[in-house]
């Protein structure tokens, strides 16, 4: 990292959440995945982070969420910044004032850590770019820094599709950072919709961090890791061939497997709620009745991601009026595949 004199400044980045199609669940070492994952990058569910920075011989870090002090969030962010000094030594020479805000409820299973940590990572590599007078952002470093804060955040650095984790299907992939993946992906996926049914706005009873740790002693862990490798190869083939039925079948199986692993943990726990199950049953029935390729997936929470091609948007718009009855305050976040982080002036 350059030792150029540092002038005070400010940067703002937005970075989206992403929805994993093949799930990452379980980790080892320093935020490394026990299995590979692939995701669609979203556009409307994002975090906006502003970092004001100044040179300092005794660095300090402060964090606010939507302009308000949040001690638990600040503790996590400060701990993260202190932990990356070996990878990103520039933070040892800066005072940082960080403010972040989301377009969706945090801690409710929409990968808020993915969008927040990737937004912060983009700000950090942008600061490094300005300090070093470099002409380009180091996106691979951004992905690695994001990963050190939240594994799934590594994928949010790229759009519309990202892969994270060593595997035999995409040999350029790495456990250390995610890679963009668009090679041969059918055009239909570039405008895919992901409408998020907010079944609950409450904070999850078990955090993703705790859930990952419980995989260490899960009796089905090894079979799961093998399944994830198989599913990754299958879903890439389905996306290249435009096989929506195969795509949807794997996506739904992955979602249910994720929650089955939670229920098989020690101690077992459940994040799905009654309306989650009711909505899932209705989605599957609707798909059969209408012969429309609409499928669901879940992250580590009760909320449902409704996936479908753009050409069926009008049909699904009518259907969502019914699905809203399962949602908290009838809320559905209408989202779709996006291109990744954006810098704001």
N, C-alpha and C positions, 0 to 999 in steps of 0.2 A: 504494500500500500504506500502511496506517495506521502512524503513528508512536506509537501508544499504548504505555505502559509494558508490558514483557513480563514475565510471571510464569513461573517454571519450570514445566514440565509434561511429560506423557508421553501419546503417542497410539499406538494399535495398529490397523492395518487388515490385513485379508486381501484379496487381489485375485487373481482367477483367470487362468490362461492362456486363450488363445482359439485356435480352429483356423480358419485362413483357408480359405474355400471358393474364392474367387478370390484368387490370391496376389499379394502385394506383393513385387516383386523388382527392385531397382534404385532408386537415389535420387539426389537432387541437392541442392545448396545445404545448408541446415541441417536435415538429416533430413526432406527433403520427398520424397514418393513419385513415381516416374515413371509409375505407373499406379494406378488405384483398386483397393480390395480390400473384401471383405465377409467377415465371420467369425461363427461361433457362439461365444458366451461359455460357458466350461465352469464346473464347480462344484467338483469334487474335486481337480483339479490346480491348486493355488494357492500363493501366497507369503504368509506372514505377516510383517509388518514392524512393529517397534516403534521409535519415535523419541522419545528423551528430549531435551528442549530447554531451553535457558536463555539469557538475554540475555548479550551479550558485545560489547565494543568491538573485540575481535580474535577473530573467529569461528574455530572449529576444528571439524573433522569427523572422526569415527572410525566404523569399520564392522566388524562381525563377522558371520560366517555361522554360524548354529547355535551361537553363543556362542564361536566360535573365530576367531582372526585369519586372514584370507585376504588377503595383500598384493595380489594381482592384482585381486581384487574391490574391495578398499578403494580402490585407485588409480583404478579406473573410477568408483566412486561419488563420491569426492572431486572428481575431474575434472569430473564431471557437475554437482555442486552449484556449483562455481566457475563453470561455463559458463553457468548460468542466472541469474546475478545481475542481468543486464539485464532479464530477463523477470519475475523473482521476487526483487526486491531484499531481501525479508525475510531471506533466507539470509545476507546480509551482516551481520546483527545477532544471529546465533545461534551458540551451540555446539550441535552435534548429535551424539548418540551413537545409532547405528543398529544394530539387530540384525535379521537376516532369516533365515528358514528356509523350505524348500520341502517339499511333500508328494510330490515326484517328483524324479528325477535331473536335476541342472542340466547344461546344455551338451550335451544329448543329442537335441535336436531336438523339444522339447515347448514351445518358446517360453518358456523360463524368464525371459528378459529382459523379455518382455511382462508376466508376472505380477509380477516383482520391481520393475520401474520404475513400473508402475501403482500398486503398493502404496505405494511411496515417494512418488509424486505425491499419492496420496490423503492420506497423512500430512501432507505439506507444506501442502495447501490446507486441511486441518483445523486445522493450527496457525495459518494465516492467518485462518481463521474465528474462532478463539478470541481471537487478538490484536486483531482488528478489532471483536469483538462482533457479527459478522454472524449473521443467523439461518439462512443457507443456505450449503451448500458450492457452490463454483464448479466444477461438473463440466467445463465447457468448458475452464477453465484447467487442471484436472487432466489432461484429455486432451492438451492442448498440452504441458504439462510432461512427461508420460509419453512423448510423441512425441520430445521432445528427448533422451531417454535411450535409447529404442528405438522405432522406428517402429510396430511392431505393438502396442506397449504402449498406444498411443492408443485402440485398440479395446477393451481390457480394462476400461476405465472404465465401459462400458455392457453391459447384457445385455437380452434374450438374443441379439440380432443387432446388429451394428455395421458401419457403412460408413465408410471413410476414403479420401479422395482426390477431387479434382474429377472430375465426370463429368456427362453429359447426362441420365442416368436419374434421379438424385436431385440436383436442382439446389441444395439446401441444404447438400450435402456440401462439405468443404473439405480442402485439403492440410495445413492447420495443425492440425486436430483431427478426431477422429472424431465421428460422430453416432449416436444410437440409431436403430434402424430396425425397427419392428414393424407398420407400416402395411399392412394387408391380408395379412400373412403367415398362411398356413394354420395352424390350431391344431395340427396334427400335429407341427410343428417345435418347439413349445414344450416338448415332453417328449422330444425326440430324444436318443438315446444316442450317446455317443462313447467307446468302449472303446479304450484306448491299449495297443497291443502293444509291450512293451519288448523289441525285437529285440536292442538293445545298450544297456548302461549306460555305455559308454565315452564320453569327451568327443569331440566331432566333430573330424575332422582339419582342416577348414576352417571358420572361424567364419562366421556369417551376415554380419557386418560386412564381412569380406573377400569373401564371395560377392556381396554387393550391389555392391561396387566393381568386380568383374570384369564386371558388366553394361555398363560404360562402353564397352568394346571388343568386346562380343559381337556377332557378325555378324547374329544373329537378333533383336536387341533391339527394333528399331522394329516388326517384325511382332508381337512378343510384346506390346508395349504396346497395339497396336491390338486384338489378340485379347482382352486383359483387359477392355477397354471393352465389347466385344461380349458376352463371357461374363457380365459384371456385369448387363447388361440382361436376358440370357436366364435367369440363375439367379434374379433377383428375380421375374421372371414365373413361373418354375417353382415358387417358394416361395409365391407368391400363389395359384397354381392348385392347389397340392398335387400337382404332377406329379413324383412321386418318381423315375421313370425318367429324365426330363430332368435333374432335380437331380443324380442320381447320376452321369450321364454327364458333366456339366460338371465335377463335383468330381474325378472320376478323371482326366479330361483335364488339369485344372489341376495335379494332383499330378505327373503324368508329364511335363508341360511344364516344370515347375519343375526337375526333376532332369535333363531333357534340356538345359536351359540351362546347368546346371552342367557337364555333359559336353562342351558346345560352347564353354566358356570358354577363355581363354588365360592360364595353363595350364589344361587340362581337369582335372576331378576328379570323384570319385563318392562319394556318401555312403550310397547304398543298399548293403546287404550281401546275401550269398546267401540268407539266410533272409527278407529283405525280399521278394525276388522270388518265393521259394517260397510265402510266405504270400499274396502278391497273387494268384498263379495259383490258389491253393486257394480264396480268397474269390470270385473270378470264377466258378470252376467250381461252387462251392456255390450261388451265386446262380442260376445256370442250372438246376441240378438241383432246387432247392427252390422256385424262383419266389418268393424272398423278397428284398425291396429292401434288401439290405445292400451298402454300398459302402465303398471305402477312400479315404483321402487321406493325404498325407505333408506334414510340414513339412520344414525344411532339416536332415534327419537320416534315420537308417535306420528309425525307429519308425513304426508304422502306426496311424492312427486309423480305427477301425471304426465307421461311421455307419449307424444304422438306427432306425426308429420304435419307440416303446415297446411297441406291440402284439406285436412279434416277439421280445421280450426272452427269453421262455422257450426258444424255438427257438435263439436265438443263444447262450444260456447253455450249451447242450449242445455247440454248434459250437465254442465257445471252449475247451473241453477239448482239442480237436484243435489249435487255433491256438496254445495254450500251449506246444506242443512246439517251436515256432519261436522262442520268447521266451527271453531270458536268465533263468535260474532259474525259468522258467515264469511270469514276472510279467506280469500284465495289470492296468492301472489302469482300474477301471470308473467311467466318468464319464458325465455327461449335461449337457444345456444348463442354464445357470444364469442368475442374475439380476444378477451383477456383484459389485463390492466390498462388503465388510461391515465395519463398525466393531466392534471388540471392547472390552468394558468394561475 
